[in-house]
Amino acid sequence: MFSDDAECLKEEPALALLMGLEIVVLLVDVPILRQLVTTPWSDLYSGLEKRTMRSIRPEQDSRLKVNFDIDAEAELLDWMDTQQRNSSETTSFWSCLQDSGDGEKGLLLAMKWASPGAWEAWEGRAYMYLDVALSKTIAGEEELYGGDTWDGVCQALWNIPEQEYAERVCLDWMERRKELGETMDEKEDPRIVPTFEAHDRAAKALVHTMKRWNSEDSLVAIIGRDHLEARKWGTFSWNLSTVLANELPDETTASG
């Protein structure tokens, strides 16, 4: 699904930070998404434009990266404007997605609208978070983004206290620095404290995300990356191209 550049990023975490590549775990409320895509095109367009659809949108999770109502509406409306369809068309939004040449992009924007939030992290850091969660070394990009991997992370973290996992991550990070001969003296490197705090926040937010995914039957996690083609988002039956070719799955595991 992804290129072989992951090995370079895994071996060169600084490169990942420089490039700003971020993995995204997008939580999507499936019943709300289903309601949105079965809405007639004209009703959806009007509802987004007049902001009346907000009443059914998931409550945004303050602990995650959220897409504000006005932004989610504008992005989806902008995509709809590119489809050259009459705003009074009564065909379902789902049928229009399936007929579109870039329906995956429209579906991804619909998923973002139907999302309570997403966990995001630089790829170089995500390797470490998953290594710690699974007590193994993530071999490369294919495994990092794999559905089986994320189902494993969900199972590993759903019953662990956030603080405990965050401490494991931060200890692992410090050990890696020592192995590289890097200082842990904040006087010598002023980035140590903010980096430690960033790892702590990200680790706790990851546990929070996995607990929500595990405990809320309505949620599925769509795995993707910034600037990645929409058709490559999601895994197995939840890959966006696969979804459009079939229908919204009932299964909410990443490997379903």
C-alpha positions in Angstrom: 0.0 0.0 0.0 2.9 2.4 0.7 6.4 2.9 -0.6 9.6 1.4 0.7 10.7 4.7 2.1 9.6 3.6 5.5 12.8 1.8 6.2 14.7 5.0 5.7 12.3 6.8 8.0 12.6 4.1 10.6 16.4 4.2 10.5 16.4 8.0 10.3 13.8 9.3 12.7 15.1 12.9 12.2 14.3 12.6 8.5 10.7 11.7 9.4 10.5 14.8 11.6 12.0 17.0 9.0 9.6 15.8 6.3 6.6 16.1 8.7 5.0 12.8 7.6 2.2 12.0 9.9 0.3 8.8 10.4 -3.4 9.4 11.0 -5.8 7.1 12.9 -9.2 8.6 12.0 -12.1 7.4 14.2 -15.3 7.3 12.2 -18.8 6.9 13.5 -20.2 4.3 11.1 -24.0 4.8 11.7 -23.6 8.6 11.3 -21.5 8.0 8.1 -24.2 5.7 6.8 -26.8 8.3 7.5 -24.8 10.9 5.7 -24.1 8.8 2.5 -27.7 7.7 2.1 -28.9 11.3 2.2 -30.1 12.6 -1.2 -27.4 14.8 -2.8 -29.6 17.9 -2.7 -30.5 17.5 0.9 -26.9 16.9 1.9 -25.7 20.0 0.0 -28.4 22.1 1.5 -27.9 20.7 5.0 -24.1 21.4 4.9 -24.6 24.9 3.4 -27.3 25.9 5.9 -25.4 24.1 8.8 -28.5 22.1 9.7 -26.5 18.8 9.5 -24.5 19.7 12.6 -27.1 18.3 14.9 -26.2 14.7 13.8 -22.4 15.2 13.6 -20.4 13.3 16.4 -19.3 15.3 19.4 -15.8 16.4 18.8 -13.2 14.8 21.2 -11.0 17.5 22.7 -8.2 15.0 23.3 -7.9 14.3 19.6 -7.1 16.3 16.4 -10.6 17.5 15.3 -12.0 19.0 12.2 -14.2 21.9 13.2 -17.8 22.0 11.9 -17.2 24.9 9.5 -14.1 23.3 8.0 -15.6 19.8 7.6 -18.6 21.4 5.9 -16.6 23.6 3.6 -14.3 20.8 2.5 -17.1 18.5 1.6 -19.1 21.3 -0.1 -16.0 22.2 -2.1 -15.6 18.6 -3.3 -19.3 18.4 -4.2 -18.9 21.6 -6.2 -16.3 19.9 -8.4 -18.7 17.1 -9.3 -20.8 19.2 -11.7 -24.1 18.0 -10.4 -27.3 19.9 -10.0 -27.8 21.0 -6.4 -31.4 19.9 -6.6 -30.4 16.3 -7.6 -32.2 13.7 -5.6 -29.8 10.8 -6.2 -28.3 9.5 -2.9 -24.8 10.8 -2.0 -23.6 7.2 -2.0 -24.6 6.6 -5.6 -22.9 9.9 -6.6 -19.7 8.7 -4.8 -19.8 5.5 -6.7 -20.3 7.2 -10.0 -17.5 9.8 -9.4 -14.0 9.6 -10.8 -12.7 10.6 -7.4 -15.3 9.1 -5.1 -12.7 8.0 -2.6 -11.8 11.7 -1.9 -15.5 12.5 -1.3 -15.8 9.4 0.9 -12.8 10.4 2.9 -14.2 13.9 3.4 -17.5 12.4 4.5 -15.6 10.2 7.0 -13.9 13.3 8.4 -17.2 14.9 8.8 -18.5 11.8 10.6 -15.5 11.6 12.8 -15.2 12.6 16.5 -11.4 13.1 16.0 -8.2 11.5 15.0 -4.9 10.5 16.5 -1.9 11.8 14.6 1.8 11.4 15.1 5.0 11.8 13.0 5.8 8.5 11.4 9.3 8.3 13.0 7.7 8.5 16.5 4.8 6.2 15.6 7.3 3.4 15.1 8.4 3.8 18.7 4.9 4.0 20.1 3.9 0.8 18.3 7.1 -1.0 19.2 6.4 -0.3 22.9 2.7 -1.2 22.6 3.3 -4.5 20.9 6.6 -5.4 22.6 8.2 -6.0 19.2 9.9 -4.1 16.4 7.7 -2.8 13.6 9.6 -3.9 10.5 8.6 -1.1 8.1 5.9 1.0 6.5 3.7 -1.9 5.4 3.5 -3.2 9.0 3.2 0.3 10.5 0.0 0.9 8.4 -1.3 -2.7 8.5 -4.7 -3.5 9.7 -3.5 -6.5 11.7 -1.0 -4.3 13.4 -3.6 -1.8 14.5 -6.0 -4.5 15.7 -3.1 -5.7 17.8 -2.4 -2.2 19.1 -6.1 -1.8 20.0 -6.1 -5.1 21.9 -2.8 -4.3 23.7 -3.7 -0.8 24.9 -7.5 -0.9 25.6 -7.0 -2.1 29.2 -3.8 -0.4 30.2 -3.7 2.9 32.2 -2.6 5.9 30.0 0.1 6.9 32.5 1.6 3.4 32.5 1.9 3.3 28.8 3.2 6.9 28.5 5.9 6.0 31.1 7.0 3.0 29.0 7.2 5.2 25.9 9.2 7.9 27.5 11.6 5.4 29.1 12.0 3.7 25.7 12.7 7.1 24.1 15.4 7.9 26.8 17.1 4.5 26.2 17.2 5.1 22.5 18.8 8.5 23.1 21.4 7.0 25.4 22.2 4.3 22.8 22.8 7.0 20.3 25.1 8.8 22.7 22.7 11.8 23.0 22.6 13.8 26.2 19.6 13.8 28.6 20.8 17.0 30.2 18.2 19.7 29.4 20.8 22.4 29.9 22.7 20.9 27.0 19.6 20.3 24.8 16.6 22.6 25.5 14.4 20.3 23.3 14.5 17.5 25.8 11.7 18.6 28.0 9.2 19.6 25.2 10.0 16.4 23.3 9.4 14.4 26.5 6.1 16.2 27.0 5.1 15.6 23.4 5.7 11.9 23.7 3.8 11.8 27.0 0.7 13.5 25.4 0.8 11.4 22.2 1.1 8.1 24.1 -1.8 9.0 26.4 -3.9 10.1 23.4 -3.1 6.9 21.6 -4.4 4.8 24.6 -7.5 7.1 24.7 -8.1 6.5 20.9 -7.7 2.7 21.2 -10.0 2.5 24.2 -12.7 4.4 22.3 -12.3 2.2 19.3 -12.5 -0.9 21.4 -15.4 0.1 23.6 -17.7 1.9 21.2 -19.3 -0.4 18.7 -20.2 2.4 16.3 -16.5 3.4 15.8 -14.0 2.2 13.2 -10.4 3.4 12.8 -9.4 4.3 9.3 -5.6 4.3 9.0 -4.0 6.8 6.6 -1.4 9.5 6.3 -1.3 13.2 5.4 -1.0 13.8 1.7 -1.8 10.2 0.9 -4.2 9.5 -2.0 -7.7 8.9 -0.6 -8.0 5.5 -2.4 -5.1 4.3 -0.2 -6.7 5.1 3.1 -8.1 2.3 5.2 -7.3 -1.4 5.3 -8.9 -4.6 4.1 -12.7 -4.2 3.7 -12.3 -0.6 5.0 -10.0 0.4 2.2 -11.8 3.3 0.6 -11.7 1.9 -2.9 -13.0 -1.4 -1.6 -15.8 0.3 0.3 -16.9 2.2 -2.8 -16.8 -1.0 -4.9 -19.1 -2.7 -2.4 -20.7 -1.0 0.5 -20.0 0.2 4.0 -18.9 -2.8 6.1 -20.5 -3.9 9.3 -17.2 -5.1 10.7 -15.3 -2.3 12.6 -11.9 -3.9 13.0 -9.0 -2.6 10.9 -8.4 -6.1 9.5 -12.1 -6.9 8.9 
